[in-house]
Amino acid sequence: MNKIYFTWQEFDVAVKELANKLPKDFHRILGIPRGGLTIAVALSHITKKPLTYKLEDPELLVVDDISDSGRTLNQYGPFAKYTATIHMVRDTIYVPTVYVHEKPKDAWIVYPWEVDNE
């Protein structure tokens, strides 16, 4: 499988693009551990919206790094007003409200916060 190394510089650009695409009427941001936490913190700084770990706010934005199979977002999505990811796979079972890039089918994305053991 082809690996794509997503850099911190690409991350910064993608998070700003994600923030610009987001609707403005959410109150809090929840980052799905582990991939969504870094994105949630960055979006919190950009949007000036607080982070939360509770699924109790009906005006919640849930973020993750990717909607690959979509199973993770499928668990959190029903509790959120909006969902957002940097990457999405075309045949995911959960299409986020907002995403930046479509991931190629034959690729594995290595995010800058991950350890690549290969």
Backbone as JSON Lines, residues from 0, in Angstrom:
{"i":0,"aa":"M","n":[0.84,-1.18,0.0],"ca":[0.0,0.0,0.0],"c":[0.89,1.25,0.0]}
{"i":1,"aa":"N","n":[0.51,2.2,-0.78],"ca":[1.23,3.45,-0.91],"c":[1.03,4.32,0.33]}
{"i":2,"aa":"K","n":[2.1,4.8,0.94],"ca":[2.0,5.67,2.11],"c":[2.11,7.13,1.68]}
{"i":3,"aa":"I","n":[1.25,7.94,2.25],"ca":[1.3,9.38,2.05],"c":[1.66,10.0,3.39]}
{"i":4,"aa":"Y","n":[2.78,10.68,3.44],"ca":[3.22,11.33,4.67],"c":[2.66,12.76,4.69]}
{"i":5,"aa":"F","n":[1.69,12.97,5.54],"ca":[1.02,14.26,5.69],"c":[1.84,15.1,6.66]}
{"i":6,"aa":"T","n":[2.37,16.22,6.21],"ca":[3.3,17.02,7.02],"c":[2.56,18.01,7.92]}
{"i":7,"aa":"W","n":[3.29,18.58,8.87],"ca":[2.71,19.61,9.72],"c":[2.3,20.82,8.9]}
{"i":8,"aa":"Q","n":[3.07,21.15,7.89],"ca":[2.71,22.28,7.03],"c":[1.4,21.99,6.29]}
{"i":9,"aa":"E","n":[1.24,20.79,5.77],"ca":[-0.01,20.4,5.11],"c":[-1.17,20.39,6.12]}
{"i":10,"aa":"F","n":[-0.88,19.96,7.33],"ca":[-1.88,19.97,8.4],"c":[-2.38,21.39,8.65]}
{"i":11,"aa":"D","n":[-1.46,22.34,8.81],"ca":[-1.83,23.73,9.07],"c":[-2.74,24.28,7.97]}
{"i":12,"aa":"V","n":[-2.39,24.02,6.73],"ca":[-3.19,24.48,5.59],"c":[-4.57,23.82,5.61]}
{"i":13,"aa":"A","n":[-4.6,22.51,5.85],"ca":[-5.87,21.77,5.84],"c":[-6.79,22.22,6.97]}
{"i":14,"aa":"V","n":[-6.25,22.46,8.15],"ca":[-7.09,22.89,9.28],"c":[-7.67,24.27,9.02]}
{"i":15,"aa":"K","n":[-6.9,25.16,8.43],"ca":[-7.43,26.49,8.08],"c":[-8.54,26.37,7.03]}
{"i":16,"aa":"E","n":[-8.34,25.5,6.06],"ca":[-9.37,25.27,5.04],"c":[-10.62,24.66,5.68]}
{"i":17,"aa":"L","n":[-10.42,23.71,6.58],"ca":[-11.54,23.09,7.29],"c":[-12.31,24.15,8.09]}
{"i":18,"aa":"A","n":[-11.6,25.0,8.79],"ca":[-12.24,26.06,9.58],"c":[-13.05,27.0,8.69]}
{"i":19,"aa":"N","n":[-12.54,27.31,7.53],"ca":[-13.26,28.19,6.6],"c":[-14.52,27.55,6.03]}
{"i":20,"aa":"K","n":[-14.54,26.23,5.94],"ca":[-15.7,25.52,5.4],"c":[-16.79,25.27,6.45]}
{"i":21,"aa":"L","n":[-16.42,25.35,7.71],"ca":[-17.36,25.0,8.78],"c":[-18.5,26.01,8.92]}
{"i":22,"aa":"P","n":[-19.71,25.51,9.17],"ca":[-20.78,26.42,9.57],"c":[-20.36,27.07,10.89]}
{"i":23,"aa":"K","n":[-20.87,28.23,11.19],"ca":[-20.42,28.98,12.37],"c":[-21.29,28.75,13.6]}
{"i":24,"aa":"D","n":[-22.38,28.01,13.47],"ca":[-23.35,27.9,14.56],"c":[-23.18,26.66,15.44]}
{"i":25,"aa":"F","n":[-21.95,26.33,15.78],"ca":[-21.72,25.26,16.76],"c":[-21.12,25.9,18.01]}
{"i":26,"aa":"H","n":[-21.28,25.22,19.16],"ca":[-20.84,25.82,20.42],"c":[-19.53,25.26,20.93]}
{"i":27,"aa":"R","n":[-19.33,23.94,20.76],"ca":[-18.15,23.28,21.32],"c":[-17.6,22.28,20.31]}
{"i":28,"aa":"I","n":[-16.33,21.9,20.55],"ca":[-15.65,20.95,19.67],"c":[-15.22,19.74,20.47]}
{"i":29,"aa":"L","n":[-15.51,18.57,19.95],"ca":[-15.06,17.32,20.54],"c":[-14.16,16.62,19.53]}
{"i":30,"aa":"G","n":[-12.93,16.31,19.93],"ca":[-12.0,15.57,19.08],"c":[-12.03,14.1,19.44]}
{"i":31,"aa":"I","n":[-12.23,13.25,18.46],"ca":[-12.25,11.82,18.69],"c":[-10.81,11.35,18.93]}
{"i":32,"aa":"P","n":[-10.54,10.69,20.06],"ca":[-9.19,10.17,20.3],"c":[-8.85,9.08,19.29]}
{"i":33,"aa":"R","n":[-7.73,9.05,18.74],"ca":[-6.57,9.88,18.87],"c":[-6.47,10.88,17.74]}
{"i":34,"aa":"G","n":[-6.85,10.52,16.56],"ca":[-6.65,11.38,15.39],"c":[-7.36,12.7,15.43]}
{"i":35,"aa":"G","n":[-8.48,12.79,16.11],"ca":[-9.23,14.02,16.11],"c":[-8.79,15.04,17.14]}
{"i":36,"aa":"L","n":[-7.99,14.61,18.12],"ca":[-7.61,15.53,19.2],"c":[-6.76,16.7,18.72]}
{"i":37,"aa":"T","n":[-5.77,16.43,17.91],"ca":[-4.89,17.49,17.41],"c":[-5.67,18.48,16.56]}
{"i":38,"aa":"I","n":[-6.55,17.96,15.73],"ca":[-7.38,18.82,14.87],"c":[-8.34,19.65,15.72]}
{"i":39,"aa":"A","n":[-8.92,19.03,16.74],"ca":[-9.86,19.76,17.61],"c":[-9.18,20.93,18.3]}
{"i":40,"aa":"V","n":[-7.97,20.72,18.8],"ca":[-7.23,21.8,19.47],"c":[-6.95,22.93,18.48]}
{"i":41,"aa":"A","n":[-6.49,22.59,17.3],"ca":[-6.19,23.62,16.29],"c":[-7.47,24.38,15.9]}
{"i":42,"aa":"L","n":[-8.57,23.67,15.7],"ca":[-9.83,24.34,15.34],"c":[-10.34,25.2,16.49]}
{"i":43,"aa":"S","n":[-10.12,24.76,17.72],"ca":[-10.54,25.55,18.87],"c":[-9.82,26.9,18.89]}
{"i":44,"aa":"H","n":[-8.54,26.89,18.58],"ca":[-7.78,28.15,18.53],"c":[-8.27,29.05,17.4]}
{"i":45,"aa":"I","n":[-8.52,28.46,16.24],"ca":[-8.94,29.25,15.07],"c":[-10.34,29.82,15.26]}
{"i":46,"aa":"T","n":[-11.26,28.97,15.71],"ca":[-12.67,29.38,15.8],"c":[-13.02,30.05,17.12]}
{"i":47,"aa":"K","n":[-12.12,29.95,18.1],"ca":[-12.37,30.49,19.45],"c":[-13.53,29.78,20.15]}
{"i":48,"aa":"K","n":[-13.79,28.53,19.76],"ca":[-14.82,27.7,20.39],"c":[-14.14,26.75,21.36]}
{"i":49,"aa":"P","n":[-14.74,26.5,22.53],"ca":[-14.09,25.64,23.52],"c":[-14.16,24.16,23.15]}
{"i":50,"aa":"L","n":[-13.2,23.43,23.71],"ca":[-13.19,21.98,23.58],"c":[-14.1,21.37,24.65]}
{"i":51,"aa":"T","n":[-14.59,20.19,24.36],"ca":[-15.35,19.44,25.34],"c":[-15.04,17.96,25.17]}
{"i":52,"aa":"Y","n":[-15.37,17.18,26.18],"ca":[-15.24,15.73,26.09],"c":[-16.61,15.07,26.26]}
{"i":53,"aa":"K","n":[-17.64,15.89,26.37],"ca":[-18.99,15.39,26.58],"c":[-19.81,15.47,25.3]}
{"i":54,"aa":"L","n":[-20.65,14.48,25.12],"ca":[-21.54,14.43,23.95],"c":[-22.91,15.02,24.27]}
{"i":55,"aa":"E","n":[-22.95,15.97,25.19],"ca":[-24.23,16.47,25.68],"c":[-24.69,17.78,25.05]}
{"i":56,"aa":"D","n":[-23.89,18.4,24.23],"ca":[-24.24,19.68,23.62],"c":[-24.88,19.44,22.25]}
{"i":57,"aa":"P","n":[-26.12,19.87,22.05],"ca":[-26.76,19.65,20.75],"c":[-26.13,20.49,19.63]}
{"i":58,"aa":"E","n":[-25.29,21.44,19.99],"ca":[-24.61,22.29,19.01],"c":[-23.14,21.9,18.88]}
{"i":59,"aa":"L","n":[-22.86,20.62,18.92],"ca":[-21.51,20.07,18.98],"c":[-20.92,19.84,17.59]}
{"i":60,"aa":"L","n":[-19.63,20.14,17.46],"ca":[-18.85,19.76,16.28],"c":[-17.93,18.62,16.7]}
{"i":61,"aa":"V","n":[-18.03,17.49,16.02],"ca":[-17.16,16.34,16.29],"c":[-16.15,16.25,15.15]}
{"i":62,"aa":"V","n":[-14.86,16.14,15.51],"ca":[-13.81,16.07,14.48],"c":[-12.95,14.83,14.64]}
{"i":63,"aa":"D","n":[-12.47,14.34,13.5],"ca":[-11.54,13.23,13.45],"c":[-10.59,13.49,12.28]}
{"i":64,"aa":"D","n":[-9.51,12.74,12.21],"ca":[-8.55,12.96,11.13],"c":[-9.1,12.46,9.79]}
{"i":65,"aa":"I","n":[-9.8,11.31,9.81],"ca":[-10.26,10.71,8.56],"c":[-11.55,9.93,8.78]}
{"i":66,"aa":"S","n":[-12.39,9.94,7.79],"ca":[-13.54,9.02,7.77],"c":[-13.17,7.96,6.74]}
{"i":67,"aa":"D","n":[-12.56,6.89,7.22],"ca":[-12.09,5.81,6.35],"c":[-13.22,4.8,6.17]}
{"i":68,"aa":"S","n":[-13.35,3.88,7.09],"ca":[-14.51,2.98,7.04],"c":[-15.76,3.75,7.43]}
{"i":69,"aa":"G","n":[-15.59,4.72,8.32],"ca":[-16.71,5.53,8.81],"c":[-17.32,5.01,10.09]}
{"i":70,"aa":"R","n":[-16.83,3.88,10.58],"ca":[-17.43,3.28,11.79],"c":[-17.28,4.17,13.02]}
{"i":71,"aa":"T","n":[-16.13,4.8,13.18],"ca":[-15.93,5.65,14.35],"c":[-16.86,6.85,14.31]}
{"i":72,"aa":"L","n":[-16.88,7.56,13.2],"ca":[-17.77,8.73,13.11],"c":[-19.23,8.33,13.18]}
{"i":73,"aa":"N","n":[-19.55,7.15,12.74],"ca":[-20.92,6.66,12.8],"c":[-21.38,6.53,14.26]}
{"i":74,"aa":"Q","n":[-20.45,6.29,15.17],"ca":[-20.79,6.2,16.6],"c":[-20.98,7.59,17.23]}
{"i":75,"aa":"Y","n":[-20.2,8.55,16.79],"ca":[-20.24,9.9,17.37],"c":[-21.2,10.83,16.62]}
{"i":76,"aa":"G","n":[-21.34,10.65,15.34],"ca":[-22.12,11.55,14.49],"c":[-23.53,11.83,14.95]}
{"i":77,"aa":"P","n":[-24.27,10.82,15.43],"ca":[-25.64,11.1,15.87],"c":[-25.73,12.09,17.03]}
{"i":78,"aa":"F","n":[-24.65,12.31,17.76],"ca":[-24.64,13.24,18.89],"c":[-24.2,14.65,18.48]}
{"i":79,"aa":"A","n":[-23.81,14.82,17.23],"ca":[-23.22,16.08,16.79],"c":[-24.14,16.84,15.83]}
{"i":80,"aa":"K","n":[-24.04,18.14,15.89],"ca":[-24.71,18.96,14.89],"c":[-23.95,18.87,13.57]}
{"i":81,"aa":"Y","n":[-22.6,18.86,13.68],"ca":[-21.73,18.77,12.5],"c":[-20.57,17.82,12.79]}
{"i":82,"aa":"T","n":[-20.03,17.26,11.73],"ca":[-18.81,16.46,11.82],"c":[-17.82,16.98,10.78]}
{"i":83,"aa":"A","n":[-16.53,16.83,11.08],"ca":[-15.51,17.33,10.17],"c":[-14.27,16.46,10.23]}
{"i":84,"aa":"T","n":[-13.65,16.27,9.08],"ca":[-12.39,15.52,8.98],"c":[-11.49,16.21,7.96]}
{"i":85,"aa":"I","n":[-10.21,15.89,8.04],"ca":[-9.3,16.36,7.0],"c":[-9.44,15.49,5.76]}
{"i":86,"aa":"H","n":[-9.51,14.18,5.97],"ca":[-9.62,13.24,4.84],"c":[-10.89,12.43,4.92]}
{"i":87,"aa":"M","n":[-11.36,12.0,3.75],"ca":[-12.52,11.13,3.65],"c":[-12.28,10.15,2.51]}
{"i":88,"aa":"V","n":[-12.72,8.92,2.72],"ca":[-12.67,7.9,1.67],"c":[-14.03,7.9,0.98]}
{"i":89,"aa":"R","n":[-14.02,7.82,-0.31],"ca":[-15.26,7.93,-1.09],"c":[-16.35,6.96,-0.64]}
{"i":90,"aa":"D","n":[-16.0,5.71,-0.31],"ca":[-17.02,4.72,0.03],"c":[-17.19,4.52,1.54]}
{"i":91,"aa":"T","n":[-16.88,5.55,2.32],"ca":[-17.1,5.49,3.77],"c":[-18.59,5.34,4.07]}
{"i":92,"aa":"I","n":[-18.91,4.74,5.21],"ca":[-20.32,4.63,5.58],"c":[-20.82,5.91,6.25]}
{"i":93,"aa":"Y","n":[-19.88,6.81,6.61],"ca":[-20.27,8.07,7.24],"c":[-19.55,9.22,6.54]}
{"i":94,"aa":"V","n":[-20.29,10.01,5.81],"ca":[-19.72,11.17,5.14],"c":[-19.82,12.36,6.09]}
{"i":95,"aa":"P","n":[-18.67,12.93,6.47],"ca":[-18.7,14.06,7.39],"c":[-19.37,15.28,6.75]}
{"i":96,"aa":"T","n":[-19.87,16.16,7.6],"ca":[-20.48,17.39,7.12],"c":[-19.49,18.18,6.27]}
{"i":97,"aa":"V","n":[-18.24,18.23,6.75],"ca":[-17.18,18.98,6.08],"c":[-15.92,18.13,6.07]}
{"i":98,"aa":"Y","n":[-15.23,18.13,4.94],"ca":[-13.91,17.5,4.84],"c":[-13.08,18.29,3.85]}
{"i":99,"aa":"V","n":[-11.78,18.07,3.86],"ca":[-10.9,18.84,2.99],"c":[-10.43,18.01,1.79]}
{"i":100,"aa":"H","n":[-9.93,16.8,2.03],"ca":[-9.36,15.98,0.96],"c":[-10.04,14.62,0.88]}
{"i":101,"aa":"E","n":[-10.13,14.12,-0.35],"ca":[-10.56,12.74,-0.52],"c":[-9.31,11.88,-0.59]}
{"i":102,"aa":"K","n":[-9.28,10.82,0.22],"ca":[-8.1,9.95,0.28],"c":[-8.16,8.95,-0.87]}
{"i":103,"aa":"P","n":[-7.03,8.77,-1.57],"ca":[-6.98,7.72,-2.6],"c":[-7.17,6.34,-1.98]}
{"i":104,"aa":"K","n":[-7.87,5.47,-2.67],"ca":[-8.18,4.13,-2.15],"c":[-6.93,3.32,-1.82]}
{"i":105,"aa":"D","n":[-5.9,3.45,-2.62],"ca":[-4.71,2.61,-2.48],"c":[-3.64,3.22,-1.58]}
{"i":106,"aa":"A","n":[-4.03,4.18,-0.73],"ca":[-3.03,4.88,0.07],"c":[-3.33,4.75,1.56]}
{"i":107,"aa":"W","n":[-2.26,4.85,2.34],"ca":[-2.36,4.92,3.79],"c":[-1.75,6.25,4.2]}
{"i":108,"aa":"I","n":[-2.5,7.07,4.94],"ca":[-2.0,8.38,5.34],"c":[-1.31,8.27,6.69]}
{"i":109,"aa":"V","n":[-0.09,8.75,6.75],"ca":[0.66,8.82,8.01],"c":[0.65,10.28,8.43]}
{"i":110,"aa":"Y","n":[-0.09,10.56,9.5],"ca":[-0.2,11.93,9.99],"c":[1.05,12.29,10.8]}
{"i":111,"aa":"P","n":[1.36,13.58,10.92],"ca":[2.62,13.97,11.58],"c":[2.7,13.6,13.06]}
{"i":112,"aa":"W","n":[1.58,13.38,13.7],"ca":[1.6,13.0,15.12],"c":[1.7,11.5,15.31]}
{"i":113,"aa":"E","n":[1.69,10.73,14.23],"ca":[1.79,9.29,14.32],"c":[3.24,8.81,14.21]}
{"i":114,"aa":"V","n":[3.5,7.66,14.75],"ca":[4.82,7.03,14.61],"c":[4.72,6.03,13.48]}
{"i":115,"aa":"D","n":[5.59,6.2,12.49],"ca":[5.63,5.24,11.37],"c":[6.69,4.22,11.68]}
{"i":116,"aa":"N","n":[6.27,3.03,12.03],"ca":[7.21,1.96,12.44],"c":[7.78,1.18,11.27]}
{"i":117,"aa":"E","n":[7.63,1.64,10.09],"ca":[8.15,0.88,8.96],"c":[9.39,1.48,8.39]}
